[in-house]
Amino acid sequence: MLAKLPNYLTLLRIALIPVFVAFFFVDGLWGRVGAAIVFAIAAITDWLDGYLARRYNTVSPLGTFLDPVADKLMVATALVLLTGADRAPGLLTVVIIGREIAVSALREWMAEVGQRAKVAVSGMGKLKATLQMLAIVFLLYDLPVFGLPVHTIGLVLLLLAAVLTIWSMLLYLRAAWPNFDLAPPRGKL
Protein backbone atom coordinates (compact mmCIF):
# COMPACT_ATOMS: atom_id res chain seq x y z
CA MET A 1 0.00 0.00 0.00
CA LEU A 2 2.74 2.47 0.95
CA ALA A 3 4.48 1.85 -2.38
CA LYS A 4 1.39 2.98 -4.28
CA LEU A 5 0.45 5.90 -2.01
CA PRO A 6 2.37 8.53 -4.04
CA ASN A 7 0.49 7.50 -7.20
CA TYR A 8 -2.82 7.57 -5.34
CA LEU A 9 -2.04 11.10 -4.13
CA THR A 10 -1.28 12.14 -7.71
CA LEU A 11 -4.58 10.63 -8.90
CA LEU A 12 -6.34 12.43 -6.03
CA ARG A 13 -4.87 15.70 -7.28
CA ILE A 14 -6.38 15.09 -10.72
CA ALA A 15 -9.73 14.07 -9.17
CA LEU A 16 -9.77 17.33 -7.17
CA ILE A 17 -9.81 19.46 -10.34
CA PRO A 18 -13.60 19.27 -10.91
CA VAL A 19 -14.18 19.82 -7.17
CA PHE A 20 -11.93 22.88 -7.34
CA VAL A 21 -13.77 24.21 -10.42
CA ALA A 22 -17.14 23.69 -8.74
CA PHE A 23 -16.06 25.67 -5.67
CA PHE A 24 -14.60 28.40 -7.89
CA PHE A 25 -18.02 29.07 -9.37
CA VAL A 26 -19.83 29.21 -6.02
CA ASP A 27 -20.57 32.85 -5.23
CA GLY A 28 -19.46 34.39 -1.98
CA LEU A 29 -17.14 33.44 0.83
CA TRP A 30 -17.78 29.68 0.68
CA GLY A 31 -16.73 29.53 -2.93
CA ARG A 32 -13.49 31.43 -2.31
CA VAL A 33 -12.63 29.48 0.82
CA GLY A 34 -13.54 26.14 -0.75
CA ALA A 35 -11.53 26.77 -3.93
CA ALA A 36 -8.51 27.98 -1.94
CA ILE A 37 -8.65 24.96 0.41
CA VAL A 38 -9.03 22.42 -2.41
CA PHE A 39 -6.14 24.01 -4.30
CA ALA A 40 -4.02 24.08 -1.13
CA ILE A 41 -4.75 20.38 -0.55
CA ALA A 42 -3.67 19.65 -4.12
CA ALA A 43 -0.46 21.64 -3.60
CA ILE A 44 0.30 19.77 -0.38
CA THR A 45 -0.30 16.40 -2.04
CA ASP A 46 2.10 17.46 -4.79
CA TRP A 47 4.86 17.91 -2.21
CA LEU A 48 3.80 14.85 -0.21
CA ASP A 49 3.70 12.38 -3.09
CA GLY A 50 7.21 13.33 -4.19
CA TYR A 51 8.51 13.17 -0.63
CA LEU A 52 6.99 9.73 -0.01
CA ALA A 53 8.20 8.32 -3.33
CA ARG A 54 11.78 9.42 -2.63
CA ARG A 55 11.71 8.60 1.10
CA TYR A 56 10.49 5.04 0.60
CA ASN A 57 12.20 4.53 -2.76
CA THR A 58 8.89 3.87 -4.53
CA VAL A 59 9.40 6.12 -7.55
CA SER A 60 7.47 4.54 -10.43
CA PRO A 61 7.31 5.19 -14.18
CA LEU A 62 3.58 6.01 -13.82
CA GLY A 63 4.28 8.50 -11.03
CA THR A 64 7.19 10.06 -12.92
CA PHE A 65 4.88 10.63 -15.89
CA LEU A 66 1.66 11.50 -14.07
CA ASP A 67 2.94 13.83 -11.32
CA PRO A 68 3.95 16.72 -13.61
CA VAL A 69 0.79 16.24 -15.68
CA ALA A 70 -1.38 16.55 -12.55
CA ASP A 71 0.51 19.68 -11.48
CA LYS A 72 0.15 21.35 -14.85
CA LEU A 73 -3.55 20.49 -15.11
CA MET A 74 -4.33 21.97 -11.69
CA VAL A 75 -2.18 25.10 -12.12
CA ALA A 76 -3.39 25.79 -15.68
CA THR A 77 -7.02 25.34 -14.63
CA ALA A 78 -6.59 27.72 -11.69
CA LEU A 79 -4.76 30.37 -13.71
CA VAL A 80 -7.26 30.29 -16.57
CA LEU A 81 -10.19 30.60 -14.13
CA LEU A 82 -8.49 33.41 -12.20
CA THR A 83 -7.69 35.28 -15.42
CA GLY A 84 -11.26 34.86 -16.65
CA ALA A 85 -12.51 36.30 -13.35
CA ASP A 86 -10.10 39.28 -13.65
CA ARG A 87 -8.19 38.18 -10.55
CA ALA A 88 -4.92 37.36 -12.36
CA PRO A 89 -3.24 39.12 -15.30
CA GLY A 90 -3.57 37.29 -18.60
CA LEU A 91 0.04 37.99 -19.54
CA LEU A 92 1.37 36.18 -16.46
CA THR A 93 -1.00 33.27 -17.13
CA VAL A 94 0.25 32.99 -20.72
CA VAL A 95 3.89 33.18 -19.60
CA ILE A 96 3.46 30.49 -16.95
CA ILE A 97 1.37 28.08 -19.03
CA GLY A 98 3.51 28.67 -22.12
CA ARG A 99 6.66 27.88 -20.17
CA GLU A 100 5.13 24.70 -18.77
CA ILE A 101 4.29 23.50 -22.28
CA ALA A 102 7.73 24.45 -23.63
CA VAL A 103 9.65 22.80 -20.78
CA SER A 104 7.50 19.67 -20.98
CA ALA A 105 8.27 19.41 -24.69
CA LEU A 106 11.96 20.06 -24.01
CA ARG A 107 12.06 17.31 -21.38
CA GLU A 108 10.32 14.89 -23.71
CA TRP A 109 12.78 15.68 -26.50
CA MET A 110 15.77 15.38 -24.15
CA ALA A 111 14.47 11.99 -23.02
CA GLU A 112 14.34 10.96 -26.69
CA VAL A 113 18.03 11.77 -27.08
CA GLY A 114 18.91 10.11 -23.75
CA GLN A 115 19.68 13.35 -21.91
CA ARG A 116 16.61 13.83 -19.68
CA ALA A 117 18.76 14.23 -16.55
CA LYS A 118 20.14 17.52 -17.95
CA VAL A 119 16.69 19.09 -17.68
CA ALA A 120 15.50 17.44 -14.47
CA VAL A 121 13.57 19.59 -12.00
CA SER A 122 15.94 22.01 -10.29
CA GLY A 123 15.84 23.96 -7.06
CA MET A 124 14.85 27.00 -9.12
CA GLY A 125 11.89 25.05 -10.53
CA LYS A 126 10.81 24.00 -7.05
CA LEU A 127 11.00 27.59 -5.77
CA LYS A 128 8.98 28.74 -8.79
CA ALA A 129 6.36 26.08 -8.10
CA THR A 130 6.14 27.04 -4.42
CA LEU A 131 5.66 30.75 -5.19
CA GLN A 132 3.14 29.87 -7.90
CA MET A 133 1.10 27.67 -5.56
CA LEU A 134 1.09 30.29 -2.79
CA ALA A 135 0.14 33.02 -5.27
CA ILE A 136 -2.77 30.99 -6.57
CA VAL A 137 -4.09 30.26 -3.05
CA PHE A 138 -3.95 33.99 -2.22
CA LEU A 139 -5.65 34.94 -5.50
CA LEU A 140 -8.34 32.31 -4.99
CA TYR A 141 -9.19 33.55 -1.51
CA ASP A 142 -8.82 37.18 -2.63
CA LEU A 143 -10.20 38.79 0.52
CA PRO A 144 -8.25 40.82 3.11
CA VAL A 145 -7.07 38.92 6.20
CA PHE A 146 -6.34 41.04 9.30
CA GLY A 147 -6.02 44.03 7.01
CA LEU A 148 -3.45 42.35 4.76
CA PRO A 149 -4.04 42.95 1.04
CA VAL A 150 -4.29 39.27 0.07
CA HIS A 151 -4.96 40.03 -3.60
CA THR A 152 -1.91 42.28 -3.89
CA ILE A 153 0.27 39.71 -2.12
CA GLY A 154 -1.00 37.08 -4.55
CA LEU A 155 -0.19 39.28 -7.55
CA VAL A 156 3.33 39.99 -6.29
CA LEU A 157 3.95 36.27 -5.68
CA LEU A 158 2.58 35.45 -9.14
CA LEU A 159 4.84 38.06 -10.73
CA LEU A 160 7.84 36.60 -8.90
CA ALA A 161 6.79 33.11 -10.00
CA ALA A 162 6.55 34.34 -13.62
CA VAL A 163 10.06 35.83 -13.42
CA LEU A 164 11.39 32.55 -12.02
CA THR A 165 9.40 30.74 -14.71
CA ILE A 166 11.31 32.54 -17.45
CA TRP A 167 14.63 32.26 -15.63
CA SER A 168 14.28 28.53 -14.99
CA MET A 169 13.21 27.95 -18.61
CA LEU A 170 16.35 29.75 -19.79
CA LEU A 171 18.46 27.56 -17.48
CA TYR A 172 16.83 24.42 -18.90
CA LEU A 173 17.38 25.66 -22.46
CA ARG A 174 21.02 26.42 -21.69
CA ALA A 175 21.49 22.92 -20.27
CA ALA A 176 19.88 21.40 -23.37
CA TRP A 177 21.60 23.67 -25.92
CA PRO A 178 24.61 21.39 -26.61
CA ASN A 179 22.14 18.67 -27.64
CA PHE A 180 20.44 20.80 -30.28
CA ASP A 181 21.56 19.92 -33.76
CA LEU A 182 20.79 23.15 -35.57
CA ALA A 183 22.60 22.27 -38.80
CA PRO A 184 20.40 21.12 -41.68
CA PRO A 185 20.75 17.47 -42.74
CA ARG A 186 23.46 16.87 -45.35
CA GLY A 187 22.28 17.33 -48.90
CA LYS A 188 19.45 19.62 -47.76
CA LEU A 189 19.38 23.36 -48.25
C-alpha positions as MATLAB code, in Angstrom:
seq = 'MLAKLPNYLTLLRIALIPVFVAFFFVDGLWGRVGAAIVFAIAAITDWLDGYLARRYNTVSPLGTFLDPVADKLMVATALVLLTGADRAPGLLTVVIIGREIAVSALREWMAEVGQRAKVAVSGMGKLKATLQMLAIVFLLYDLPVFGLPVHTIGLVLLLLAAVLTIWSMLLYLRAAWPNFDLAPPRGKL';
ca = [
       0.000    0.000    0.000;
       2.740    2.468    0.946;
       4.483    1.849   -2.376;
       1.386    2.979   -4.276;
       0.450    5.895   -2.012;
       2.367    8.528   -4.036;
       0.492    7.505   -7.202;
      -2.825    7.570   -5.340;
      -2.037   11.096   -4.134;
      -1.279   12.140   -7.709;
      -4.575   10.633   -8.900;
      -6.336   12.427   -6.034;
      -4.869   15.704   -7.276;
      -6.378   15.087  -10.716;
      -9.727   14.072   -9.174;
      -9.772   17.326   -7.170;
      -9.812   19.460  -10.336;
     -13.602   19.273  -10.910;
     -14.185   19.825   -7.173;
     -11.933   22.884   -7.343;
     -13.773   24.205  -10.420;
     -17.144   23.689   -8.735;
     -16.055   25.672   -5.668;
     -14.599   28.399   -7.886;
     -18.025   29.069   -9.372;
     -19.827   29.207   -6.021;
     -20.573   32.848   -5.227;
     -19.456   34.387   -1.984;
     -17.142   33.443    0.828;
     -17.783   29.682    0.678;
     -16.730   29.529   -2.933;
     -13.491   31.426   -2.308;
     -12.633   29.475    0.824;
     -13.537   26.140   -0.754;
     -11.532   26.769   -3.932;
      -8.513   27.984   -1.936;
      -8.648   24.962    0.409;
      -9.027   22.424   -2.408;
      -6.142   24.012   -4.301;
      -4.018   24.078   -1.127;
      -4.746   20.377   -0.546;
      -3.668   19.652   -4.120;
      -0.458   21.644   -3.601;
       0.301   19.769   -0.379;
      -0.295   16.395   -2.039;
       2.103   17.463   -4.794;
       4.856   17.908   -2.215;
       3.801   14.846   -0.212;
       3.701   12.375   -3.093;
       7.213   13.331   -4.187;
       8.509   13.172   -0.630;
       6.991    9.734   -0.006;
       8.199    8.321   -3.334;
      11.778    9.420   -2.626;
      11.714    8.597    1.101;
      10.488    5.040    0.598;
      12.199    4.527   -2.762;
       8.893    3.873   -4.533;
       9.402    6.116   -7.554;
       7.473    4.538  -10.434;
       7.307    5.188  -14.176;
       3.582    6.007  -13.816;
       4.281    8.501  -11.027;
       7.190   10.058  -12.916;
       4.885   10.633  -15.886;
       1.655   11.496  -14.071;
       2.942   13.831  -11.323;
       3.951   16.719  -13.606;
       0.787   16.240  -15.678;
      -1.376   16.552  -12.548;
       0.506   19.682  -11.478;
       0.153   21.353  -14.846;
      -3.546   20.494  -15.105;
      -4.325   21.970  -11.686;
      -2.181   25.097  -12.123;
      -3.387   25.793  -15.676;
      -7.016   25.339  -14.625;
      -6.593   27.720  -11.692;
      -4.755   30.373  -13.713;
      -7.264   30.294  -16.570;
     -10.186   30.600  -14.130;
      -8.486   33.413  -12.203;
      -7.690   35.276  -15.421;
     -11.264   34.855  -16.654;
     -12.514   36.298  -13.347;
     -10.102   39.281  -13.647;
      -8.185   38.181  -10.546;
      -4.919   37.358  -12.364;
      -3.242   39.124  -15.295;
      -3.573   37.290  -18.596;
       0.043   37.988  -19.536;
       1.369   36.178  -16.458;
      -1.001   33.275  -17.134;
       0.245   32.988  -20.722;
       3.894   33.179  -19.604;
       3.464   30.490  -16.946;
       1.367   28.084  -19.026;
       3.511   28.666  -22.123;
       6.657   27.878  -20.167;
       5.127   24.695  -18.775;
       4.291   23.497  -22.281;
       7.731   24.447  -23.629;
       9.650   22.803  -20.777;
       7.497   19.666  -20.981;
       8.271   19.414  -24.694;
      11.962   20.061  -24.008;
      12.057   17.309  -21.375;
      10.321   14.886  -23.713;
      12.782   15.676  -26.497;
      15.770   15.383  -24.152;
      14.465   11.987  -23.017;
      14.335   10.956  -26.690;
      18.033   11.774  -27.077;
      18.911   10.110  -23.754;
      19.680   13.351  -21.909;
      16.609   13.834  -19.681;
      18.761   14.235  -16.552;
      20.138   17.517  -17.952;
      16.692   19.088  -17.685;
      15.501   17.441  -14.468;
      13.573   19.594  -12.001;
      15.937   22.006  -10.293;
      15.835   23.963   -7.061;
      14.848   27.002   -9.123;
      11.889   25.053  -10.531;
      10.815   24.002   -7.046;
      11.001   27.587   -5.768;
       8.982   28.736   -8.786;
       6.360   26.076   -8.097;
       6.135   27.041   -4.417;
       5.662   30.749   -5.191;
       3.143   29.869   -7.897;
       1.095   27.666   -5.555;
       1.092   30.289   -2.794;
       0.140   33.021   -5.266;
      -2.771   30.995   -6.568;
      -4.085   30.258   -3.052;
      -3.947   33.990   -2.223;
      -5.647   34.942   -5.497;
      -8.343   32.312   -4.995;
      -9.194   33.549   -1.507;
      -8.821   37.180   -2.627;
     -10.196   38.792    0.518;
      -8.252   40.817    3.109;
      -7.066   38.922    6.195;
      -6.339   41.036    9.297;
      -6.018   44.031    7.006;
      -3.446   42.353    4.755;
      -4.036   42.954    1.036;
      -4.293   39.265    0.070;
      -4.959   40.028   -3.599;
      -1.909   42.281   -3.892;
       0.272   39.715   -2.121;
      -0.997   37.077   -4.548;
      -0.194   39.275   -7.545;
       3.332   39.986   -6.288;
       3.946   36.273   -5.683;
       2.575   35.446   -9.141;
       4.842   38.059  -10.735;
       7.845   36.601   -8.895;
       6.789   33.111  -10.002;
       6.546   34.340  -13.617;
      10.056   35.832  -13.421;
      11.394   32.550  -12.019;
       9.397   30.742  -14.707;
      11.308   32.542  -17.449;
      14.625   32.263  -15.632;
      14.282   28.533  -14.992;
      13.213   27.949  -18.606;
      16.348   29.751  -19.791;
      18.456   27.565  -17.482;
      16.826   24.417  -18.904;
      17.381   25.657  -22.463;
      21.022   26.420  -21.689;
      21.488   22.917  -20.274;
      19.879   21.397  -23.366;
      21.603   23.666  -25.915;
      24.606   21.390  -26.613;
      22.145   18.666  -27.642;
      20.445   20.804  -30.284;
      21.559   19.917  -33.756;
      20.793   23.150  -35.566;
      22.599   22.274  -38.797;
      20.396   21.117  -41.677;
      20.751   17.474  -42.739;
      23.456   16.871  -45.353;
      22.284   17.328  -48.897;
      19.450   19.615  -47.763;
      19.382   23.359  -48.249;
];
